[in-house]
Amino acid sequence: MSNKQLHDINYSVLDLAPVIEGGSPAQSFKNTVDLAQHVEEWGFTRYWLAEHHNMPFIASSATSVAISHVAHHTSTIRVGSGGIMLPNHAPLVIAEQFGTLETLFPGRIDLGLGRAPGTDQTTAHALRRHLDSNAENFPAMLEELRGYFNPSLSTGIRSVHAIPGEGLTIPIWLLGSSGFSAQLAGQLGLPFSFASHFSPNNTMGALDLYRRHFEPSDTLSEPHVMVGVNVIAADTDEEAERLATSLYQQFLNLVRNTNMLLQPPVENMDDIWMEHEKHALQQQLGASIIGGPEKVKRELQQFLDRTQADEMMIISQIYNHEARVRSYEIVADCMKN
């Protein structure tokens, strides 16, 4: 096992464009731009936004539009999707959207793809009208999408072209929270990003699957792994634990199917959750790193030791924007020192 150190790898941001209690989507996008400009200055590699629908606390449903907004207000950081939920869309539309983004912002766009709907089944039906384009069709949809960028990957003669899009080199990442996309990414020789931030128990199995099935490609000569991790960093362990209660409440509301905006922190979660809910959330959020600078740095290194990741994608669901920016600043200090 190699002894990678925190300063050896790249760090990126997954922004869910949180809409907070008392806030609005308009404020969320202002906060997104402010955070992106800060992390660009601090040396982060990528700034990704995620596609979710019918979730009042997430503003990034029109993901390609939000990516364009962030790219327009930054200059060097790569901007992309973490991810686009491909079964929700015709592959041609995504090829055209990301072809347009890459044309507007050359060399700065990433296309991360997921196969989940990013929403509930009723909303998925509203998005797709029919559910023939489901997760089982994902490999075929991916092949079609890649063919729009690179016609040599297409089987047969194609009369439909993605303009802009065709001939452009846009890095495609597969995202996953289980083994399916891990194995597919390995077989295709694509980079793989795993959602450890909400599926920690599947992390090591999926990474092993990806690495074992990896076949070199024109894209990659060896496996390339990014892991998502919740980090709630503050100046003290106690303050970080308090800030993390917003994240706990968000997941609790998902479990209870109560759609609420991102809630302010509370002093005591035991007033809110039942014991079985607490246990379930501790399982789902078990890989979260919550604490002051020393604790965060130590646990990030331990996570790196376990996963041997090539990159980490940091998710900080924090109610107060200044506290959220500060959390990423602390991570930036861990990266450098």
HELIX and SHEET records of a PDB file:
HELIX    1   1 LEU A    6  ASP A    8  5                                   3    
HELIX    2   2 PRO A   25  GLU A   41  1                                  17    
HELIX    3   3 THR A   63  HIS A   72  1                                  10    
HELIX    4   4 LEU A   86  ASN A   88  5                                   3    
HELIX    5   5 PRO A   91  LEU A  104  1                                  14    
HELIX    6   6 GLN A  121  ARG A  128  1                                   8    
HELIX    7   7 ALA A  135  ASN A  137  5                                   3    
HELIX    8   8 PHE A  138  PHE A  149  1                                  12    
HELIX    9   9 PRO A  151  LEU A  153  5                                   3    
HELIX   10  10 GLY A  179  LEU A  188  1                                  10    
HELIX   11  11 PRO A  200  ASN A  202  5                                   3    
HELIX   12  12 THR A  203  HIS A  213  1                                  11    
HELIX   13  13 ASP A  237  LEU A  243  1                                   7    
HELIX   14  14 THR A  245  ARG A  256  1                                  12    
HELIX   15  15 MET A  269  ASP A  271  5                                   3    
HELIX   16  16 GLU A  275  GLN A  284  1                                  10    
HELIX   17  17 PRO A  293  THR A  307  1                                  15    
HELIX   18  18 HIS A  321  LYS A  336  1                                  16    
SHEET    1   A 9 ILE A 289  GLY A 291  0                                        
SHEET    2   A 9 VAL A 225  ALA A 233  1                                        
SHEET    3   A 9 PHE A 192  PHE A 194  1                                        
SHEET    4   A 9 ILE A 172  GLY A 176  1                                        
SHEET    5   A 9 ILE A 109  GLY A 114  1                                        
SHEET    6   A 9 ARG A  78  MET A  85  1                                        
SHEET    7   A 9 ARG A  46  LEU A  49  1                                        
SHEET    8   A 9 ASN A  10  ASP A  15  1                                        
SHEET    9   A 9 GLU A 311  ILE A 315  1                                        
END                                                                             
